[in-house]
Amino acid sequence: MTLLSSQLLVFSALHRRAPPTLFPWTNPTTTHTAPSLCSPVQLGQPRLPRFVAAAVAEDLLYNAGATVGVLGGGYALVRAFDELTRRNILNQDSNSPKARYFAAFVPLVNCLRLLVNGFSLTSDEGLIKSVTREGDPLELLRGPLYYVMILMLCALVFWRESPVGVVSLAMMCGGDGIADIIGRRYGHTKIPYNEKKSWAGSISMFGFGFLVSIGMLYYYSVLGHVQLDWESTVPRVAFISFVATMVESLPITKVVDDNISVPLVTMALAFFTFHY
C-alpha cells in the first residue's frame, strides 16, 4: 500500500459517519471518543476547524477596529472644529463665497493624485488596490476620476444653497455606492435587461439614495441654507431617485460610466424639478 492510499483511507475513516440511531448508547458498534479541537465531528454535529474560527475572529476584530477608528477620527474632527469655533478662530456664521473653493480643494488634490498614478508617473500600490477592481492603474482615470470631478462640480456650482447638488451627491455616493456593495453580496437575481445588475442592488440604490437625499436636505434646511416645502419635496426626491436608479441599471456602462450618468441625470432632473 502506498503512502497516498494510506492517507486516503485514514481521511475516509475520519469522515465516515455511522447510521443514526434513536439511542446511540444501545448500539454496540458505535464508538464514543472525547471531543477534541481537531475533531471534525462532535456528537454528530459539524464543527469548524480551529484555523477557520481564528480567521473569522480575526476578521471580526479587524472590522470592529476599523469601525472604532473611523468613529474616533470623525469625532475628533468635529471636536477640533468646535474648539476652533469656541476660540473664535472660525466663525460659525460665516457664509463667505470663497468657502466653496476651499471645499473643492480636497477633491482637487485627489483628482491630481488619480491623474499622476493613472498615467503611471508614480505608483501608489495602496491607492491602486483600494480604488481599482482589477489592479490596473488606468482604471483610476475612469470611474474614480469622474467621481472626484463630480464632487468638485457640485461644490463649485451648487455649493449648499441649491438642493440640486445635494441630491446629486446623495444619489452618487449614498445610492450608487450602497448599490455596488449590496449587489455584490446579495445580487443573485439579475435584472432581465442587464445581467451585470441585480434587483437587490437597484432596490438598495433607490432606497438609500432617497433616504440620504432627504436626510441631507433636512440637515441643510435646519442649518438655514435651503428652504423647502416638504410636501412637494418628498415626492420630487422619490421621482428623481427612481429615474436615477433606472439609469444606473441600464447596460451602458461601457459607453458611459455610472459616476457620470447618474449624477448628471440627477442634476438635470433636480434642476427642472426644484426650479420649475
C-alpha positions in Angstrom: 0.0 0.0 0.0 1.4 3.4 -1.0 1.6 6.4 1.2 -1.1 8.2 -0.8 -3.6 5.4 -0.5 -3.0 5.0 3.2 -3.7 8.7 3.7 -6.9 8.5 1.8 -8.0 5.6 3.9 -7.3 7.5 7.1 -9.2 10.5 5.7 -12.2 8.5 4.7 -12.3 6.7 8.1 -12.3 10.0 9.9 -15.2 11.4 7.9 -17.3 8.2 7.7 -20.5 8.5 9.7 -22.4 5.7 11.3 -26.2 5.5 10.6 -28.2 7.5 13.1 -29.9 5.6 15.9 -32.5 6.7 18.4 -30.5 5.6 21.4 -26.8 5.6 20.4 -25.7 4.0 23.7 -27.5 0.8 22.7 -25.6 0.4 19.5 -22.5 -1.8 20.3 -20.8 -0.7 17.1 -20.8 3.0 18.0 -17.5 4.3 19.3 -17.6 7.4 21.5 -14.4 9.4 21.9 -13.7 12.5 23.8 -14.1 15.7 21.7 -11.0 17.5 20.6 -10.2 20.7 18.9 -9.0 18.8 15.8 -12.0 16.5 15.5 -14.2 17.5 12.6 -17.4 15.9 14.1 -18.5 16.3 17.7 -21.6 14.4 18.9 -23.0 14.2 15.4 -22.7 18.0 14.8 -20.2 19.5 12.3 -17.5 21.7 13.8 -15.4 24.3 12.3 -11.6 23.7 12.4 -9.6 25.8 14.7 -8.0 27.9 11.9 -11.4 28.7 10.4 -12.7 30.0 13.8 -9.5 32.0 14.2 -9.9 33.6 10.7 -13.5 34.6 11.5 -12.5 36.1 14.8 -9.6 38.0 13.2 -12.0 39.3 10.5 -14.5 40.5 13.1 -11.7 42.1 15.2 -10.4 43.9 12.1 -13.8 45.3 11.1 -14.6 46.3 14.7 -11.2 48.1 14.9 -11.8 49.9 11.6 -15.3 51.0 12.8 -13.9 52.3 16.1 -11.1 54.1 14.2 -13.5 55.8 11.7 -15.9 56.9 14.5 -13.0 58.1 16.6 -11.5 60.1 13.8 -14.8 61.6 12.9 -15.5 62.6 16.5 -12.0 64.1 16.8 -12.5 66.2 13.7 -15.8 67.5 14.9 -14.3 68.3 18.3 -11.4 70.1 16.6 -13.8 72.4 14.7 -15.8 73.0 17.8 -12.7 74.1 19.6 -11.6 76.4 16.8 -15.1 77.9 16.8 -15.1 78.4 20.6 -11.8 80.3 20.3 -13.2 82.5 17.5 -10.6 81.2 15.1 -13.5 80.0 12.9 -16.7 81.9 12.6 -19.7 79.6 12.8 -22.0 82.1 11.0 -19.6 82.7 8.1 -21.1 82.5 4.7 -18.1 83.6 2.6 -18.4 82.9 -1.1 -14.8 81.7 -1.0 -15.7 78.7 1.1 -16.8 76.7 -1.9 -13.3 76.9 -3.3 -11.8 75.6 -0.1 -14.3 72.8 -0.1 -13.4 71.9 -3.7 -9.7 71.9 -2.9 -9.9 68.5 -1.3 -11.4 66.6 -4.3 -8.9 68.6 -6.5 -6.0 67.1 -4.6 -7.5 63.6 -5.0 -8.0 64.4 -8.7 -4.3 65.2 -9.2 -3.4 62.1 -7.2 -5.5 59.9 -9.5 -4.0 61.6 -12.6 -0.5 61.1 -11.5 -1.0 57.4 -10.6 -3.3 56.8 -13.6 -0.6 57.9 -16.0 2.0 55.8 -14.1 4.1 58.9 -13.3 4.3 57.4 -9.8 2.9 54.3 -8.3 0.9 54.2 -5.1 0.1 50.5 -4.6 -2.3 51.2 -1.7 -4.3 53.6 -3.8 -4.5 51.2 -6.8 -5.5 48.2 -4.7 -8.2 50.2 -2.7 -9.8 52.0 -5.6 -9.4 49.8 -8.7 -11.1 46.4 -9.2 -8.5 44.7 -11.4 -5.4 46.4 -10.2 -4.9 48.4 -13.5 -3.7 52.0 -12.9 -5.7 53.1 -16.0 -8.9 52.4 -14.0 -8.0 55.4 -11.9 -8.7 57.6 -15.0 -12.2 56.4 -15.3 -14.7 55.9 -12.5 -12.7 57.2 -9.6 -11.6 60.3 -11.6 -15.2 61.0 -12.7 -16.2 60.7 -9.1 -14.0 63.4 -7.7 -14.7 65.7 -10.7 -18.4 65.5 -9.9 -17.6 66.4 -6.3 -15.8 69.5 -7.5 -18.6 70.4 -9.9 -21.2 70.2 -7.2 -19.1 72.2 -4.7 -18.3 75.0 -7.1 -21.6 75.3 -8.9 -24.3 74.4 -6.5 -22.5 74.6 -3.1 -25.0 74.5 -0.3 -27.6 76.9 -1.5 -29.2 74.6 -4.0 -30.8 71.2 -3.4 -29.6 70.1 -6.9 -26.0 69.4 -5.8 -27.2 67.8 -2.5 -29.4 65.3 -4.3 -26.9 64.6 -7.0 -24.1 63.7 -4.5 -26.6 61.7 -2.4 -27.6 59.6 -5.3 -24.0 59.1 -6.5 -22.4 58.5 -3.0 -25.2 57.0 -1.0 -27.3 55.4 -3.7 -24.9 54.1 -6.2 -22.2 53.4 -3.6 -24.5 51.2 -1.5 -25.9 49.5 -4.6 -22.5 48.2 -5.5 -21.9 46.8 -2.0 -25.4 45.2 -1.7 -25.4 44.0 -5.3 -22.1 42.2 -4.9 -23.2 40.4 -1.7 -26.9 39.7 -2.3 -27.3 40.3 -6.1 -28.1 36.7 -7.1 -31.2 37.6 -9.0 -30.3 39.7 -12.1 -32.3 42.3 -13.9 -33.6 40.8 -17.2 -32.2 43.5 -19.4 -28.8 43.7 -17.7 -27.1 40.6 -16.3 -24.5 42.8 -14.5 -27.1 44.5 -12.4 -29.3 42.9 -9.7 -32.7 43.6 -8.2 -31.0 43.8 -4.7 -28.6 46.5 -5.9 -31.2 48.6 -7.7 -33.7 48.4 -4.8 -30.9 49.4 -2.4 -29.9 52.3 -4.6 -33.4 53.6 -4.8 -33.9 53.2 -1.0 -30.6 54.5 0.2 -30.4 57.3 -2.4 -33.8 58.5 -1.4 -33.1 58.4 2.3 -29.7 60.0 2.1 -31.1 62.8 -0.1 -34.0 63.5 2.3 -31.6 63.4 5.3 -29.1 65.8 3.7 -31.8 68.2 2.6 -33.3 68.2 6.1 -29.9 68.8 7.6 -29.3 71.8 5.2 -32.7 73.1 5.9 -32.2 73.0 9.6 -29.0 75.0 9.2 -30.9 77.5 7.1 -29.1 77.0 3.8 -32.2 75.9 1.9 -35.9 76.5 2.4 -38.1 73.6 1.2 -41.8 72.7 1.0 -41.6 69.1 2.3 -45.0 68.1 1.0 -43.7 68.6 -2.5 -40.0 67.8 -1.9 -40.5 64.2 -0.8 -42.3 63.0 -4.0 -39.8 65.0 -6.1 -36.9 63.3 -4.5 -38.6 59.9 -4.8 -39.1 60.5 -8.6 -35.5 61.6 -9.0 -34.3 58.6 -7.1 -36.4 56.3 -9.3 -35.1 57.7 -12.6 -31.5 57.7 -11.4 -31.9 54.1 -10.4 -33.3 53.2 -13.8 -30.3 55.0 -15.5 -27.9 53.1 -13.3 -29.4 49.8 -14.2 -29.1 50.3 -18.0 -26.5 48.2 -19.9 -24.5 51.3 -20.9 -21.5 51.0 -18.5 -19.0 50.5 -21.4 -20.3 53.7 -23.1 -21.0 56.0 -20.1 -19.7 55.4 -16.6 -22.2 55.3 -13.7 -20.2 58.0 -11.9 -21.1 60.3 -14.9 -24.5 59.2 -16.0 -26.1 59.0 -12.5 -25.1 62.4 -11.2 -25.6 64.3 -14.5 -29.1 62.9 -15.0 -29.9 63.6 -11.3 -28.7 67.2 -11.7 -30.8 67.8 -14.8 -33.9 66.3 -13.1 -33.4 68.1 -9.8 -32.8 71.4 -11.6 -36.1 71.2 -13.5 -38.0 69.7 -10.6 -37.0 72.2 -8.0 -36.8 75.3 -10.1 -39.9 74.9 -12.3 
